[in-house]
Each structure stands twice: as C-alpha cells, then as structure tokens.
Amino acid sequence: MLNWNDIDTVLFDMDGTLLDLHFDTYFWKTLVPERYAEKEGVAMEEGWKKFAPKLKEVAGTLEWYCFNYWTQELGMDILAMKRDITHKIQFRPHTEELLQALHASDKAVVLATNSNRDGMNLKMEFLPFAQYFDELHTAHDFGHPKEEQAFWERLSQEHPFNPERTLFIDDNLEVLRSARTYGIKHLLAISQPDLSLPKIDTGEFQAIDNFQDLLPIE
C-alpha cells in the first residue's frame, strides 16, 4: 500500500483515526441530546431536534470542536460529561502496534487533531499514547481547523515538513481535501471510523481499515 522509503513524516488525526469514533458518536448523538432534553424538560426526540441545528450551524469550524463553546451554548459541562464515559475510549485495530513501529523508525510522527487540548489530554490520560509522538498539535493552538489552509501553514511553521514526503491519515474527507490542496502527497482515509457502524464511502481517497496493513515499517 505504501513505500515507506518515500515518507519522512507521518501526520495522524486522532478521533476516528487512532481512536474508535464510537466514543464521540455516542457522546454527541446520544448523551448530549439526552442530557440537553433533561435540562430543557423535553423528550429525547425534541431535545435532538433543538440540538441538531446547532451542530449543523458550526460544522467544519473551530467552534464545532470547542468544549468551551458547547459548554456556554448548552449550559452543560462538556468535559465533565466526557469523563463520565471514558470507558468507551479505545484504539482502532492495531493502532498501538503501528505507533510503536513508527516510533522505533526514523520517521517523524506528529499528531494533528481538531480536538481542543482538553479533549486530547483526556483521551491520552485514559489511553497513554503521547510517548509515540514527536509533537502534538491541536487546531485550537493555531486558531484554525484542519479544513482551512491556515492550519497547514501554521503546522509547517511549528514542525517543518516536506509535503511531497508526508503521509497524512484522517477519517474526515474535507480535511483530507484540505491537506491535498496544501500539497500533502500521501493521503489515506479511514473506512470505518466508528467500529460500531458500517464502513463509509471514502470517495476519491484510498481507504484503510486495519493499521496492520501498513506494517512492517521498512
């Protein structure tokens, strides 16, 4: 699938790529509407009807990924609620095996996530994986989501990399298109971000389901 001799830098998304997206799917589509409905004193279905447009309104923006934004918007402690379901945080198949192999190689390994830092730290607290990375970057540190070219410009300033010799793996097709526009040559989509749901159509991007397919690193 890959010629590792052509790659110097590996950029990873976090949610839906390294980690099973089920944690976030359950949180935003079940737990938040349930708690919001309880707070508003309405049925679950009515709570979702009131909440879903709020999600759609900020999709693809930094606010969508911001705990502080949703805490203020909904009047609920988003970080505390996420702590209630940390048992759902888990790696996707063979994630840790791939990270270990890359860490032992001569590749630069960088996390590039739209999550805010509180969310990233919570997940690394439950599943320690920071030690496998040379650098950890969140969109909130740069003031731009990965959907925007400004993110990639800031990332390249913080961690210079050659786009022609960089591999980027993400489950978000709009983010992959943004990376392609920036010039990143090697792109892989995740075919099953949420392991509890069927595989998705990854459009024009080559898909991967199991990170074991990328091993060994040679």
Secondary structure, DSSP 8 states (H G I E B T S, - for coil): ---GGG-SEEEE--BTTTB-THHHHHIIIIIHHHHHHHHHTS-HHHHHHHHHHHHHHHTTSGGGG-HHHHHHHHTS-HHHHHHTTGGG--B-TTHHHHHHHHHTSS-EEEEEESS-HHHHHHHHHHS--GGG-SEEEEHHHHTS-TTSHHHHHHHHHHS---GGGEEEEES-HHHHHHHHHHT--EEEEES-SSTTS-----TTS-EES-GGGG-S--
